Amino acid sequence: MDETLAELFAVIEDRKETLPDDSYTASLFTHEKGENAVLEKLGEESTELVLAAKDDDREEIAYEAADIVYHLLVLLSMKDMDLTELEDELEARR
Ligand SMILES: N=c1c2ncn([C@@H]3O[C@H](COP(=O)(O)OP(=O)(O)OP(=O)(O)O)[C@@H](O)[C@H]3O)c2ncn1[C@@H]1O[C@H](COP(=O)(O)O)[C@@H](O)[C@H]1O
């Protein structure tokens, strides 16, 4: 899981740097709404996750959770944070 997150974060950082035309990630970094675009996504997907959980829909829970994790990593990158800051916080709670 750590490796998956690290690889995804590296792709996000690359998209931020290179801004390819066909990249959804790049479109979040250049969105006219600024960081609100990713913040709105996180809000919408949190609601969708809650609904999936209430329905006991395991497939939908995994889908929405993945959407949230991806957009969370985009937010960290947007704030020029590193994945280790999240990992350090989680480690400090063990
Ligand atoms: N993990 C993701 C990822 N998760 C979600 N998304 C996009 O986030 C958007 C979510 O929007 P919506 O919630 O409106 O859409 P939805 O989830 O299809 O529909 P609902 O949940 O609303 O029913 C969709 O366009 C998804 O494609 C992602 N886009 C990209 N990635 C990763 O980022 C990499 C780089 O992608 P590009 O930047 O597009 O090259 C990819 O290889 C993936 O590894």
The ligand as a MOL file (V3000), in Angstrom:
LIG
                    3D

  0  0  0     0  0            999 V3000
M  V30 BEGIN CTAB
M  V30 COUNTS 44 47 0 0 0
M  V30 BEGIN ATOM
M  V30 1 N -6.3260 7.7270 -9.2430 0
M  V30 2 C -6.7410 8.5280 -10.1010 0
M  V30 3 C -8.0960 9.0120 -10.0810 0
M  V30 4 N -9.1350 8.7640 -9.2440 0
M  V30 5 C -10.1490 9.4820 -9.7100 0
M  V30 6 N -9.8090 10.1640 -10.8050 0
M  V30 7 C -10.6520 11.0390 -11.6240 0
M  V30 8 O -11.4080 11.8160 -10.7470 0
M  V30 9 C -12.6080 12.1770 -11.3820 0
M  V30 10 C -13.7280 11.9830 -10.3570 0
M  V30 11 O -14.7620 12.7140 -10.8060 0
M  V30 12 P -16.2690 12.3270 -10.4990 0
M  V30 13 O -16.3860 11.9780 -9.0390 0
M  V30 14 O -17.0800 13.4100 -11.0160 0
M  V30 15 O -16.4770 11.0560 -11.4070 0
M  V30 16 P -16.7450 9.5340 -11.0850 0
M  V30 17 O -15.9440 9.0830 -9.8890 0
M  V30 18 O -16.4950 8.8110 -12.3530 0
M  V30 19 O -18.2940 9.4550 -10.8120 0
M  V30 20 P -19.1530 9.5390 -9.4860 0
M  V30 21 O -18.3140 9.0750 -8.2840 0
M  V30 22 O -19.5500 10.9780 -9.3490 0
M  V30 23 O -20.2920 8.6180 -9.7260 0
M  V30 24 C -12.7850 11.2780 -12.6060 0
M  V30 25 O -12.5490 12.0390 -13.7710 0
M  V30 26 C -11.6820 10.2520 -12.4300 0
M  V30 27 O -11.1210 9.8780 -13.6670 0
M  V30 28 C -8.5200 9.9070 -11.0700 0
M  V30 29 N -7.6880 10.3670 -12.0430 0
M  V30 30 C -6.4040 9.9090 -12.0550 0
M  V30 31 N -5.9160 9.0060 -11.1200 0
M  V30 32 C -4.5020 8.5490 -11.1560 0
M  V30 33 O -3.7030 9.5890 -11.6790 0
M  V30 34 C -2.9190 9.0780 -12.7430 0
M  V30 35 C -2.6730 10.1680 -13.7540 0
M  V30 36 O -3.8920 10.4960 -14.3550 0
M  V30 37 P -3.9410 11.7110 -15.3990 0
M  V30 38 O -3.6150 12.9280 -14.6410 0
M  V30 39 O -5.3550 11.7320 -15.9220 0
M  V30 40 O -2.9500 11.4070 -16.4500 0
M  V30 41 C -3.7070 7.8970 -13.3080 0
M  V30 42 O -2.8790 6.9990 -13.9540 0
M  V30 43 C -4.2980 7.3270 -12.0290 0
M  V30 44 O -3.3070 6.4970 -11.4170 0
M  V30 END ATOM
M  V30 BEGIN BOND
M  V30 1 2 1 2
M  V30 2 1 2 3
M  V30 3 1 2 31
M  V30 4 1 3 4
M  V30 5 2 3 28
M  V30 6 2 4 5
M  V30 7 1 5 6
M  V30 8 1 6 7
M  V30 9 1 6 28
M  V30 10 1 7 8
M  V30 11 1 7 26
M  V30 12 1 8 9
M  V30 13 1 9 10
M  V30 14 1 9 24
M  V30 15 1 10 11
M  V30 16 1 11 12
M  V30 17 2 12 13
M  V30 18 1 12 14
M  V30 19 1 12 15
M  V30 20 1 15 16
M  V30 21 2 16 17
M  V30 22 1 16 18
M  V30 23 1 16 19
M  V30 24 1 19 20
M  V30 25 2 20 21
M  V30 26 1 20 22
M  V30 27 1 20 23
M  V30 28 1 24 25
M  V30 29 1 24 26
M  V30 30 1 26 27
M  V30 31 1 28 29
M  V30 32 2 29 30
M  V30 33 1 30 31
M  V30 34 1 31 32
M  V30 35 1 32 33
M  V30 36 1 32 43
M  V30 37 1 33 34
M  V30 38 1 34 35
M  V30 39 1 34 41
M  V30 40 1 35 36
M  V30 41 1 36 37
M  V30 42 2 37 38
M  V30 43 1 37 39
M  V30 44 1 37 40
M  V30 45 1 41 42
M  V30 46 1 41 43
M  V30 47 1 43 44
M  V30 END BOND
M  V30 END CTAB
M  END
